Amino acid sequence: MPRAVHLLALGIFAMVTSEFVVAGLMPQMADGLGATIPEIGYLITAFALAMAFGGPFLTVAVMRLRPKTALMVLFAVFLAGNLLAATATTYGAMLAARIVTGVASQAFFGVSLSLCAQLTRPELRGRAVAVALNGLMLGTLLGLPLSTLVGEHFGWRAAFWAISALAALAALCTAVGIPAVERAAESGSLRRELAVFKRRKLWLTLSTSTFVIGATFSAFSYLNPVLTGLTGFSAGAVPVLLIAYGAATVAGNWVVGRLADRHAVPVLLWGLALNALFLAGFALTAHLPVPAVAFTVGMGLVGVTMNPAMVTRVQRAGNAGPLVNTIHSSCITLGIVIGSSVGGLAVGGFGLRAPLWLGAALAVVGLVTLVPDLARRKTAAAPAAPASPERLPASPERLPASPGRPSDAPGPIAASSRP
């Protein structure tokens, strides 16, 4: 695996840590900015919405640059937003900072995944995506608890300063260690990139990713209150359980990365089916500690870990260009927004088990979006019916010779159906 792919993971790790940092520092930030806890919570929503709707526009703005240059520009935008967050004295300034960093993060994901495709052979792209997305998994496993720890001991501003230093280190490594390759053929023009979005199959493929992540985050967003309010764990035990969840995502990402290139659709099929079972089982046994822990780890194994298979499938349905990858990331972010927001409404109306049932339902809908692809695969795998004897072509030695061609000359070769 090229070293550059590992360096992309470092940049993604910095971006994901910035995305999650607010969740661990809500009380401190509320005190420091003179805001309420719900208002600080809106900063998470603002980041997600900026990613979903602003990221594609920034991707278009840097699309004509070489990938390495585009990454450096995005690092600069991200650092500007993160430094604004570290020095913000008002809620409005912090809100602006979160919007800037969210837009830059989404565009960074898109350009990074496109560059992964350029740096590796087609049969290794799924594995390369898994390596790059280790930054996402490690951001969940290490980034959130470490930034929370820094914030609790040195103040919430120190957490943003630490993330800025991490992003600067990632930018330096990118400048030194990533080759200056040319733009991919897919990113030659905006019109060419936009043309692939006319394909209905691409939009169906994107919808699968939305439901995969929506199912996971409808439960994950409320994991803390479920584990404390229903299962009965103490608040101090929850970070340990989250670390176990994060470790499961790292392991699952490694496995899916090995399978994504050849078995993207079957991996998604099994992942969604298992996630639906785990979420439904969790909803039924949330009051029991042992099953609750087992199902939490199971969610980690088959939830966000589907990303390498999702990316591989989307690139095949569209292309590996930065805009397709950024729109895909936006659909994933939309899944987070849907899962967390509808899950919150479900908690208010039906209690803490409701987001678990919602997640299971979204996973089932995700399975439904796979049906057309599975049907095409079944049709393609069906053996062709043998020709009837009376319609079999004459043997070569009995074919009449055409004028100017001897009877034993080879006939024309059928054109390949592949480009």
N, C-alpha and C positions, 0 to 999 in steps of 0.2 A: 504494500500500500504506500503510495507516495507520501513523503513527509508533509507536503503541503496540506493534505487532507486532515492530518492531525492538528495542524496550525489553525485550520478553519474551525475545528472543534473548540479551540481555546477562545476564539472570538465569539462563537455562539454561547459558550459558557458565561462570558462576561455579560452578554445581552440578556440571557435568561435570568442571571442573578439579579440584574437591575429590574427585570419584570416582577420578580417575586418579592423584592426587598420590602415593599410597603406592607405586605401581608404580615410580616413578623414584627413590624415597628409601629403599629397603629396607635397605641396609647401615647408613646413618646412624640410621634409626629403631630398628633392632635394637640398636645400641650404646647409644642414648639411653634405651631402655626396658628394657634387660637381657633382651631376647628373642632367639629364634632367627629366622633368615630364614623358615623355614616358618611360624612363628607370625605374623610380619608379613604373610606371604601370606594367612593366614586373615582378616586385616583387610579384604582386598579381597573375599573370599567373604562376610564378615559384612555389608559394605556392600550387596552385590548381593542377598543374601537379605532384608535389611531393606527394600530397595526392592520386591522382588517380593511379599513377604507383609505388610509393615507399611504400605506406602504407601496401599493401598486403605482401610485403617481410618482413617488420618489424613484422607484425602479425605472420607470420610463425616462426620467430625467437623467439617469446615469447609464442608460442602456447602450449608448453609443461609445462609451469609454471602454478601454480594455478592462477585463475583470479585476485585475490587481488594482488599477487606478480607481475603479468604482468602489472597491472595498475600502481603500484609504479615504475616499471622500465620505463614505458612510461612517467610518470610524470617527472622522472629524465632526460630523453632524451629531453622532451619538454622544461624543465627549462634550460637545457644547451643551447639549440638553442635560447631561448628567451633572456637569459642573454648575449649571443653573439650579438644579435640584439641591446640590450640596450647599449652595449659598442663598437659597430662597428664604425670604423673611415673611412672605405673604402666601396665602393659599392660592391666589391667582397665579403667582410666579411658579409655584410648584405644579399647578395644573398644566401650565404651558410647557414646563420641563418634561412632564410625563408624556405629553402629546408628541413632542419632538423626539424623545428617545423611543417611543413606540413606533413611530413612522420609520425611523432609522433602523430599528431592530428587524422589522418585517422585510424591508428592502435588503438588509444584510443576509437574512435567511435565503431569500430568493437568489441572489447573486452567488452565494456560497454553494448552494445545491447545484446550480448550473455549472459552476466551476468544477465541482466534483465530477460531473459527467464528462467534462473536457479532459480532466487529468487521468481518467481511468478507462480501461477497455469496457465495452458495453456489457460484457458478461460479469463485470465486477462492480457495476454501478450501485447495486443494492447494498453491497458490503461497504463501499465507500461512503454512501449516505449514512449507514449505521455508525461508521467511525466518526463522521462529522457530527452526527446527532448525539454522540456520547456527551457533547457539550450540553445538550438539553437535559439528558438524564442526570449528569453530574450536577447541573445547576439545581435540579430538584433534590438530589441526594445531599450535596454539600453546600451549594451556593446559598440557599435559603437559611439553613441553620447557622452557617458561618457569618453571614451578614447580620443576622439577628443577634448573634453573640457579640459582634463588634458594636452594634448599635446599643445594646443593653449596657455594655461596659464603658463605652467612650462617647455615647450620644448618637442620635440617629444621623446627624450630619457626617459623622465619621464613617458610617456605612457607605454613604454615597461617595465620599472621598476614596474609600478603599476600592469601590467598583470602578471609579475613574482611573485609579492606578492600574487596576487589572486590565481595563480596556486599552490603556496606553501601552502596556506590555504586549498585549495581543496585537496591537497595531504595529509595534516595532518588529515583532516576530513575523508578521505578514509582509512587511516591507523587505525584510532580509531573506525570508525562507520560501516565499511563494513566487514561482516563475512568472514572468511577464508574457503570458500567452495572449494570442489574438482573440478577438471576440468569436463566440461560437457562430456557426452558420445561421442558427435559429434567431440570433439577435441582430441580424443584419439590418432590419428595418421594423418600424412599429407596425406597418401594415402586415408584414409577414407574421409577426407575433400575434397580432389580433385575429388573423385569418383562422387560426386553429380553434378559436372559441366559437366558431360556427358549428362545430361538431357536437351533436347531442350526446355522443358517447363520452366526450370529455366532461361535460357538465354532470352526467350521471356518475362518472368516476369521482368527480370533486364532491358530489353529495355524499358518497360513501364515507369519505374522510371526515366530513362535517358530523355525520352521525356517530362514527367511531369515537371521535374526541368528545362530542356532546354527551354520549353515554358515560364516558369515564369521568368527565368533570361535573356532571350532575351529582355524582356521588362524592368525588374527591373534594369538591368545594365545601362540603358539609361533613367531612370525615371527623374533624375535631369534635363538634357537638354530638355527632352520632356515637362516637367512642366514649365520650364522657357522660352524655345524657341518657343513652340507652344501654350501652354495654357496661358502664360503671367504672371505667378506667379513671385514674386520677389525671389531673392536668399535666403532672410531671411525666407520666408514662407515654403521653401522646407523641412527644418528639422522638422517642425511641421507636415507636410504631411507624412514624413517618420515615425514619431512617431505613427500617425494614422494607417499607414500601418502595423507597428510592432505590435500595439495593436490588429489589426485584425488577424494577424498570431497567436497570443497567444490564442485568442478566438476560431479560427478555429481549432487549434491543440487540444484544450480541447474537442471540439465536435467530431472530427474525432477519437480521442482516445477512446471515449465512443462507437463508432460504429465499429471500425476496427476489433474487434475479430469476430463478427458475420456477418458483411456486408462489408468485405474489397473490393471485386470487385464492388458491386454497388456504394460504396463511391467513388472509383476511376473513375467509369463511370460518375457519376454526377459531380465530381470535374473537370475532364477534359472537359466535355461538357460546364459547366458554365465558366471555364477559357477561353475556345475558344470564347464564346459569349462576355465575359467581354473584352478580348483583341481586338476582332473585333470592339466592340462598342467604345472602347477607341480610336482605330485608326480612326474611323469615326468622333468622336466628341472631339478630342484632343484640338481643339481650343476653347472649351466651358468649363469654370471653374467648374461648378456644375457636369456635367457628368464626367469630368476628375477625380474629387475627388471621386465620387461614384465608378467609375471603378477601381481606384487605391486601394480603400478599398476592393472591390470585389476580386481583384487579391490577396490581403493579406489573404482573407478568404479561398480561394480554390487553392492556389499555393503550397508553401512549406509545408503547413499544411497537405498535403496528406502523409507525411512521415510515421505516424503510420500505415496507411493502406498499404503502400508500403512495410514496414518492415515485417508486418504480412504475407503478400502474399508471399514475398520472402522466409521467414522462412518455410512456408508450402510447397513451391515448392522445396526447398533445405533442409536446416536444420537450427538450431539456433546456429551453431558453429561460432567462431570468424572469420574464414576465409570467410565464406559466407557473414557475415555481413560487413566485410571490403571490399570485392569485390563489394557488393551492394553500399556501400558508395563511392567507386571509380566510379561506373556507374553514381551515382548522381553527383559527381564532374565533370565527363565527360560531363554531361548535362549542367553544369554551363559553362564549357569551350566552348562548342558548341554554346550555346545561346549567350554568351557575344562576342565571336569572330566573328561568322557569323552575329550577330546583328550589330557589328561594320562595317563590310563590307557592310551590307545593308544600314546603315546610309550614308556611303560614296557614295553609288551609287544611292540611291533613297530617301534620306531624313529621317527626324526624325520619320515619321510614319511607316517606313519600319520595324523596330524591333518589333513593335506591331503586324503587319500583320504576321511577321515571327513566333512570339509566338503563334498566333492563328493557324497557319498551323502546328506547332509542336504539339500542343494540339490535333489536328485532327488526326495526325499520331499516337499519343499515344492512342487515341480511337481505332484505327485500330488494335493495338497490343492486345487489350482486346477481340477482336472478337472470337478467338479460345476458350478462357476461358468461355465467355458467351455462346458459342455454346455447350460446355460440360455441363454447368450448366443447359441449356434448355433440353438437352438430358436426363440428370440424373433426372430432375423433371418430365419428361413425364411419365404418368401412363402406367404400363405394360398392354399389350393387354390380355383380358381374354381368357383362353383356350377354344377350341371348345368342345361342349358336348361329342362328340364321343371319345375325348382324355382325358377326365377327369379321374383321378385315382379312383379306387374303394374305397368305404368308408372303414374306418378302420375295421369295424366289418366284412367286407366281404373279407379282405385280408387273404390269406391262411397262416397258421402258418408254419414258417420255422422250420426245424429240430432242436430240442433242445431249441426252444423258444416258449412260449405260444403265442396264437394269440392276447392277449391283452397287450403284452409287448410293450414298446415304441420303435419305430424305431430309427435308427441312426440320430443324429442331424447334420444338414448341417454345414460345416465349415464356420466360419465368414470370410468375405472378408477383414476385418481389422486386422492388426497385433496385 
